[in-house]
Amino acid sequence: MNKSIGNYRWTICSLVFFATTVNYLDRVVISLLKGDLEKEFNWTETDYSNLVVVFQSAYALGMLGAGRLVDKLGSKMGYALSLTAWSIVGILTALAKTTFGFGVARAALGLSEAGNFPAAIKTTAEWFPKKERALATGIFNSGTNVGAILAPLSVPYIAEYMGWQWAFILTGATGVIWLVLWLTIYESPQTNKRVSAEELAYIRSDRDEQLIEEQSGHEKVSWTRLLTYRQTWAFVLGKMLTDPIWWFYLFWLPAFLKAQYGITGTDAALPVAIVYTIASVGSIFGGWLPLNFIKKGMPVFKARKTSMLLYAICAVPVVFAQYLGSMGLWLAVLSIGFAASAHQAWSANIFTTVSDMFPKKAVASVTGIGGMAGGFGGIIISSLAGKLFDHYKGLGHIETGYYIMFIICGVAYLLAWGLMHLLVPKHRMVDLSEQAGPAKVSPVA
């Protein structure tokens, strides 16, 4: 890239990273307070899994509406509305007095947090050419890890010294800082005075994308129409099979440490933080690798799919996490951390496939559809986990439940990659100006 071209798009990327960090910080608070809340509200493993399912159900449904809302309102207002809502809900969770109250709060949090990724992916598509999108996505997606790192390093201590209610209040309040920065700084590339003509031309340098953008017009595209494309279903199935694995790590890692090693409260802070520190490396590397392939002459879509296959293979060793865990805490932590890193690398690329294949006006909607599918996949995994753990806990062998779950975690990515490849073996961007119908169900070259 010409050195005279500015880098304001990376400022925007840093704001999306910040929002994603806040999103996950608010999301994982409950997993770190599980022990305290179990004592106060007499929760079983199934009770906790039900709360996770409530969050995921609302998140899945919210994804569908959030994607449409972000496409309609635009990145700036859609993102601001979503983050404001989930920050308020996070703070109000401190008022919950019953398990039902927590269920209502978690449903509201899931519904409002659903806007983050559709808005983030749409923003990235608007601000980055295709070859840089996986790297930009990897950077902002590493905010999920930073949020998950900051949570164990702060939440248990806040709960211990100030009470669990303050953990929800203080983490929820962090969104106010982002909101001020976002509303002050963000404008679209076309209207932002800080963006030079050279940088704008670079952002819009994908000729095939610009041609289809011009042809597709500005009218809304229905969900029914989007579901006629194989590209949509490739993303949907990829998210449905792999998102639940991240949900499992996110909500059950502290429980695994407690069940396997008796580690709770502040003692869990370091191992949990290490897992997500390792994962953050995978997120950024996951975006860098396809960019490196592209620089060496590999076509963008091939670079994306080759990278995703490598990440899917890297997820497999987690099937041994339970076995390694019996040999020592840190072997289990490293094994799960490596798998979480593979997931984040995968995630950086699967999100980018949407902006590779769809015009910008449909990106948030397709992301929302896939996010909904991922949420429903998470519901299945969380329900299964709760029942497995209660069953084997009753038999005195809860470790068997974790062994089964880690096998599922290890094979999910290869299955997802295979289905995505079958649906979209070659790249062609969807032309929404084409007439819908049976002949256009799969516009794949």
Secondary structure, 3 states (H helix, E strand, C coil): CCCCCCCHHHHHHHHHHHHHHHHHHHHHHHHHCHHHHHHHHCCCHHHHHHHHHHHHHHHHHHHHHHHHHHHHHCHHHHHHHHHHHHHHHHHHHHHCCCHHHHHHHHHHHHHHHCCHHHHHHHHHHHHCCHHHHHHHHHHHHCHHHHHHHHHHHHHHHHHHHHCHHHHHHHHHHCHHHHHHHHHHHCCCCCCCCCCCHHHHHHHCCCHHHHHHHHHHCCCCCCHHHHCCCHHHHHHHHHHHHHHHHHHHHHHHHHHHHHHHHCCCHHHHHHHHHHHHHHHHHHHHHHHHHHHHHHHCCCCHHHHHHHHHHHHHHHHHHHHHHHHHHCCCHHHHHHHHHHHHHHHHHHHHHHHHHHHHHCCHHHHHHHHHHHHHHHHHHHHHHHHHHHHHHHHHHHCCCHHHHHHHHHHHHHHHHHHHHHHHHHHCCCCCCCCCCCCCCHHHCCCCC
